[in-house]
Structure formats: structure tokens, C-alpha cells
Amino acid sequence: MEFCMSDRTTYEKFADGKVKDISEEIPFELAQGWAWTRIGAVFYLQAGKNISSQCIKEHSAGYPYPCYGGNGVRGYVKKSSHKGIHAVIGRQGALCGNLNLTHDEFYATEHAVVVETFSEVTADFAYWFLKQMNLNQYATATAQPGLSVREIVDVMFPLPPLAEQKRIVAKIEELFAYVDKIGEASDGITQAAQRLDKKILDLAIRGQLVPQDPNDEPASELIKRIEAAKKATEKGQKSSRAAASDRPAYETEAPFDIPDSWEWVQLKDLGRFVGGHTPSIADSSNWENGNILWVTSKDMKQKYIRSTGCMVTEKGASELHLLPPGSLLMVTRSGILRRTFPIALAAKPLTINQDQRALEFYDNDIGEYVYYCLKSLEPIVLRDYRKTGTTVESIIWEKFIHLQIPLPPVDEQRRIVTKVEELNAMISNLLNP
């Protein structure tokens, strides 16, 4: 059969010369050079042969060949039925539609379908594209689900040029190899992506995600500006940047090595901490027609807080501290601290309730970097700075404010934030293509 287009209408031409309009079957438009075809036009699907279960054993020298059934590898056999690179579809059982890719000799039972490709389609490409097509959706809804080869061969299939097939496979394998580097074994892609995200943040706070630039102003100069801003904000108060000998013992040693242009600082060196509370619920004038954001733990689900479930009036906000945009918000009392340490940045002026604390930076340029730094340090915060054994989990505040933060030069901070967000976008696209 052949496929052709005329006046934006797609036709299917058969060997006997008949033509059929199949425009309504086309799922979406393809890139230039691609073409719609049917699985049966580019693949030859052939079920395997029956074999007695007594002939299937555990892997050994005498039973070297994997035996594929409806749900994947059943065991190993003495003799093979096929050789080479093939996609193998499970066609019977709860997991029918599952895909495996073989590279050597194997045996296929009657519950497995071996995919033979023609010259213009590679076996690797067949495997990846058939895998993403979710063939299980074509299974019969019976007590023993199964796939009919006769139905599968009529399914529409997007076919790119051969060279592009190879580029697609190479890119997919490159991405999965990158995941493998961080220890991905049998976890799903979602779990692997989460681990990759954590690895990115860990590299970021160690100075290993982006290169250092010798022309960058060192972090020591940034600290001087922060201290000057602090003195201007808190006139007459003693500087909170304690000498090393004044710090608790658990803070005296650097947790890990950082580049020479970086500096270690305590969290309390970077800004002023602010708490919050709940204005009287009984007084409707605190809430009715409120237009000022009031943040609770339920709102702490995004990087930036732009809206909240509840808002207070100017009267209600008058007894709260109005935080400026760029302030870092932290949940410090909630059962959610058993699992995670929610943090966010204020996108607009806002207030917080009693379950949050906020860090109002002396220099807002460092806010986004500190956000990602704390995201990376979340496991340490939950392990070492969380109060347990109480009715509601909470952060040990008098200890937490001494948490050590690796501080890069401000220009490097910007490069780190840009790279982290670039890689996060790639992960998001991988999970939600």
C-alpha cells in the first residue's frame, strides 16, 4: 500500500489500485520528511512457537538463551528460535503489549510476537516507537488480556527518514545513559528524574555544575556588601556574623570542599528572619474582601508564591510583617516536615502565618541561589534540624539559623541558577513530552 496527500487530504492506495480517504485516521501532522504508514506496512509481525514449560530453566551454561513469553522473559532454554536485534512484543497476559529489545539469540513462545523490520526501519527505532505507542490499549478486555496481530498491523505509525531514525535512537540512548550514571537501575523514569534533579543541585552547591570565571568578583566582596547592608538595616545591633570560635561545634568544620572564590556563611548572615501569625478569624474585617496575600503551608507548592488560598485586608495585615518580593519562605511547623521541607520565594508583597518563617535578604540578588541551595540541603535539614517525637514536627530554629551555606560569587550564582533551570526544563520535557 502507499500513502499520498492531495489538497491536505490523506489517501491510502492499495496494490489493486483502489484508493481510500483516511484523513480522519491521521492523529496529528508530521514534520517534513516524515510519513504516516501502518505498522503492517513497515514491520512483519510473527508469533513464536509453543514450548513445554519443562524445557524452560534458570540461566546456566546449558540453558543460555532467554525465552520470551507474554510478560517478558520466562526463563532460559537450550535452543534459540531467532537471532539478532529484534523488538519482541508480549501478546498474552496482564502485561500484554510490553516491549523487549533483543541483541543476540533468543526463543519466542506463541505468546510473544517478534518484530521483523524492513530495510527502511531500524530495529532500535521500532522498539522505542512501539514502546511509546502503548500497545496495551489494543488488548482485548477479557479475563486473559491478549493482543491480536491482525488488529495491530492496521495501527497508524509515524515514519521518519532512516537517518533521522538513527538520530532519534542515539538521543534516546544518550538520555538514558545519563540517567544510568546516577545509579538508575530498575526504577521508573519518574524516580530516575527525581534523582537526577537532586544530583544537579548537589553539583551546583559544590561548584561543579558551571565553570568558575577568574574575572568574577570573589564571594568575600559580596559578604562585605551584605554586612554593610545589615548594619544599615539593624543600626546599633551586634553583627550576627559570629567569629568561628563563637559558633557551635557542629558548625566549625566545612561540610565539603568548595572553590577558592566561594565562602562559607551561616544562614543567619544573609538576612533578617521574620515570623507570622493568624489574625483573628472572628473579626471579619481582617478577611472580608482581603487583597493581601497570606501564606499557609498549603500554598507552598511552587517556587514562586503569586497567589494564596486566603487573603487578608489591610487591617489584618497591619498586625503582620509585610514581606517584600524576593523573600525566602520556609515551612517550619507542620506534619509535612516528616517527608519534605517546603520553601518558596515571594513573587509579590505578602504575609505569612505562624507555621512559616521568612528570610528577608539583605541583598536580594542571592535569593534564587539560596533557594536552590536549600533545596539541595533538604535531606540534611530533615535529618539534623528537625524536631521529632512531638505532636507536630518542627524545625529546631535556634540550630537551623546556623546552617552553613556555600556562597559563590554573585555572577556565578546567576550562571548556576540559569543552568539548574535549563536542566530542570529538560527533565520536565522528558517526563511530559
N, C-alpha and C positions, 0 to 999 in steps of 0.2 A: 504494500500500500504506500501511497505518497500523500503528503500534506502540502497544501498550497493556499495562498491568500489572494483575494481579489476584492477590491473595494472594502477593505477591513473585514471581510468575511473569510472564515477559515473553512476549507473543504478537505475532505478525505477521499482520495482516489484509490480505487481498488484495482486488482490485477485484471479484472474483466472489463475495465473501462468505466464502470459506474462511479458516480460522484455523489457525495453526501455532505450537506452543510452541517458542520459540527461546532459552529461558533458558540453555542450555548454550553458546550462541554469544556471550553477553554477557561481554566481557573483564573489566569491573570496574564498580562502582557509580558513578553520576554525581552531580554536585551538583544541588541543587534547581533546577528550571527547565530543565535540560539534558534531552536525549532521545537514545536510540540510534536510528539510521536506517541505511540503506545508501547507499554512495556513489552508486549509480544513482538513488536517490530524490531526491537534492538536487543532483546535477550531471548535465549532459548531456555525455558524452564522445564526441568525434568526431575520427577520424584525419584528417590533412591530405591533400593531393593530391601525386601524383608530379610532379617537376620535373627536367628534364635538368641534369646537373652542369655542362654548358656554359653554363647560364643563371645560375650562381652565381659571383659575382666578389668581389673585395675591396671594402670600403666606399668609395663615391665618390658624387658628385652624381647620377650616372646610375643607381647601384645603392644606393638609400638604405634599403631595408627588410631587416631581419635575417631570415634564413631558418633556421628551427628544424628539426633532424633528430633522430635517435635519441639523440645525445650532446650536444645543446645547439645553439648557433649554428654552422651550417656555413659561412656567408658571407652575402652580400647579393645582393638581386635587384631587378629593375625594378618589379615589381608586387606588391602585397600581397594576401593572402587573408583576413585578419582585421584588425579594428581595435578598440582599447580595452584595458581591463585584463583579462588572462586569465592563468590558470595554464596552463603548457604542460608536458606530461609526455613525456619521451623513452621510446619503447616498443620500440626495437630497438637492439641493440649492447651492448657491455660495460658502459655506464653507464645502461642502461635503468632507468627509474624516477626519473631525475633530474628536478628541477623548475626551471622558469624562470618569472619573472613579467614579463609584458609591460605596457607602458603606452601604446603607440601602435600604428601599423600594422606588420604583420609577415606573413611567409609561413610556413605549416606544411606540411612534407612528409608523405608517407604514413608515415614513421617517427616522427612526433610526434602527440600527442593533445592537442587543445585542450579545455580545461575551460570549459563554459558553466555559469554559476550561475543558480539561480532566485532569486526576489525576496527570500527569507528568508536568503540566504547571500551574503556579500560575496566578491569575487574575491581580495582580500588574505587574508582568513581561509582561503579554500580553499587558497591557495598554502602558507601556513605550516603548516596542519594536515596537508595531503597530504605535505608535505616531511618532517615528523617521523614519518609513518607508515611510512617506509622501504619504498616500493612495490617496490623491487628484490627484496624477499623473495618476491614473487609471480611472478618471472620464470621462464621455462622453463629447465631445466638442459640446454641444448644447446650445440653449438659456437658458435651465434649466439644469445645470450640474447634473449628477447623477452617482452613483456607482452601478455596477452590482455585486451582491453577487456571481454569477456564475464565474465571472472573478477574483474576489478577492481570492476565495478559491484555485485557482491554482498558486498564487504568492508564490515564494520560501521564506522560513522562516528559519533563523539560530536558532537552538535549543540547549541551553547548558543544562548540568545536573541540576536536580532540586535544589540541594544545591547551585550551582553557580548562578542560577536564583535569589535565595533569597539574596545572597551576592551582586549581581548587583543592585537589588532594594534597598537594605539597603544603598549602597554607593550613589546612585542617590538621595535618600531621605535625606541623610546626607548633601550632597552638597546644595540641595535646602533649607534645614533648615538653613544652614549657610547664604545663601542669605537672607532668611527671617529675620535674626537677624539684618540686617542693613536696614530694612524697606521695603524690596521688597514686593509689593502688586500686582499690575496689569501690571507693566512694563514688557517689553520683557527681555529676558535673556541678551541681549547686554547692555541695560541700567543698569540692575542689576549688571553686571560685572564691568561696569564703576564706579558705586557707591562703589562696593567692593574694587576696586583699590584705590579710594580716602580714604576709611576707613583705609586701610592698611597703607597708607602714613601718615595719621593723627596719628595712633597709633605709628608709627615709630618715629616721631619727638617729641612725648611726653614721650618716654622711656617705652612704654607699649607693644612693639612688641617682643622684646627679653629681657631675664632677665639680670639684672646688675651683674657684677662679681666684688666682692670686691678686687680682685687682680689686676684689671685694673688700670693703671696709670690714675689719675684724669685729667679731661679736663683742669684744671688750669695749669698743666705742659705742655700740648700741646700748650696752649696760650703763654706761656713763649718762647717756641721754635719758634712759629710763629712771635712773636715780635722781637726776635733776628734775624730771617731771614729777617724781614722787615728792620731793622736798617742796616743790611749788604747790602741790596739792595738799600736803599734810604739814604745813608750817608748824614748827615748834615740837613736832613729834620725832622721836628717835628713829633713825633709819631701820627698816626691817631686814636689811641685808646683813645678817649676823656674820661675825668672823667665824672661821672654820672651827675654832676651839669652843665657840658658844653653841654649836649645833649638836643635836642628839647624836649618839654614837652611830645609829643606823644611817646617818646621812654623811658621815665623814669621808667615806670612800666612794669614788665614782663607780657607778654600776657597770659601765663598759667604756671602751676607748672611743674617742671622738676626734675629728680632725683638729689640727692645731689652731685653726681660725675660729673654732667654736668655744663656747664657755658653758660650764655647768652653773645653773641658778636654781634657787628654790622657787616653787610656785608662788609663794607669798611675795617674792621680789618683783613680780610682774604687774601687780595691780592691787586694787582695793577690793576686799571681799564684802559682799552685801547679802543680807538675808531678806526674807519676805514673810508675809502672813496673810490671813484671810480677813478682809473687812467684815463687819457684822452682816451676816446673812439676813437677820431680822429687819435691818434697815434697808428698805427698797431703794432709797436714794443713793446707795452705794453701787447699785447694779442696774437699775432700770434705765434702758437706752444708753448703756455704757459704751464708750468708744475708745477705751484704752486697754491694750492687751494685758491679760492677767494669766500667767503661765502656770499650769499644773503639770504633774508627771505625765498625764495623758497627752499633752501637747508635744512632748519631747521625742518626736519620731522622725524629724528631718534635720538636716544640717543647719538650715536657717529657719527661725521662727518668724513667720509672716502673718499668722492668724492664730487665734486661740478659741477654745470651746466656750470660754466665758470672758466677758469684758467688764471692766469697772468704769464708773463715772469719774469725773474729776474730783468729786468729793471722796469717793472710795480710794482713789489714787493718792489723795493728799496725805494719807497716813502710811503710804508706801514709798519706797525709793524708786524713782523713775530711772530705769537703766538706759543708757544711750545705745544706739546701734553699734554692733561690734563686740558687745559684752559677751562673755562666755558663761552659759548657764549649765548647771550641774544638778542632777537629782541626787540628794544626799540623805534622804529618808524615804524608803519605800520597799515593799516586798520584792520589787523588780530587781533590786540590787543582788538578789540571790543568783541572777543569771547575767545581768549586764549593767553597765554604768552609763546611763543616758546623758549625753551632753549635746549642746546646740549653741549656735550663735544668734544673737538678736539682729534681725534684719531691720527693725524699726524700734522706736522707744517703747518700752514695755515694763511691766511689773511682774513679780513672782510671788508664789505662795510659800508657806512655811516648809514645804518639802524640798525646796530648791535653795541653792546658794548661787551667787553670781560673782564672777571676777571682772571688775571694771578696769580694763587695762590702762596703764599709764601711757602706753604707746599702742594705738590700735593697729599699727602695721604688722604686729606679731600675732594677731588674733587667729587667723586661719591656720598658721603653722602650729600654734599651741593646741588648737582643736585637734588636728591630725596627730600630734604628739600624744595627747591624752587618749585618743582612740587606740593608738599603738600600745600604750601602757595599761590599758583596761584590765588585762589579766593580773597585773601586779597590784593595781588598785583594789580589785575584788579579793585578792589573796591576802594582802598585807595591811590594807587600810579600811577594811570593812568590819564593823562590829557585829558579831554573831551571838546566838544564844539569847536574843531578846525577842519581844513580840514582833517588832518591825525592824528589819535590817536598816543600818545607817552607816554613814562614813565617819570614821574616827577623825573628827575635824582638826583637833589640835596636833595630830600627827600628819594628816594629809597635807596641810599647808606647807610642810617641809619637803614634800615630794620633789625630787630633783628632776630638772628638765634640761635636756641638751639643747643649747641655743645656738643656732648658726648665724652667720652674718645675714642682715635683713634681705639683701639681694638673693642670697642662696635660699632663704626661706621662700621667696616668691617662686624660684625655679622648682623647688621641692613641691610646693602646692600645685603648680601647673602640671608637673609630671604625675603626681598622685591622681589628680582629677582626669588626666588624659588616660591613664591606665585603668582607672575605675570605669570610665566610659567604655573602654574596650571590653571589660568584664561584663558590663551591663548588656552590651550588644551581643556578647556570646550567649548570655542567658536568655535574652529576649530579642532574637533576630528579627 
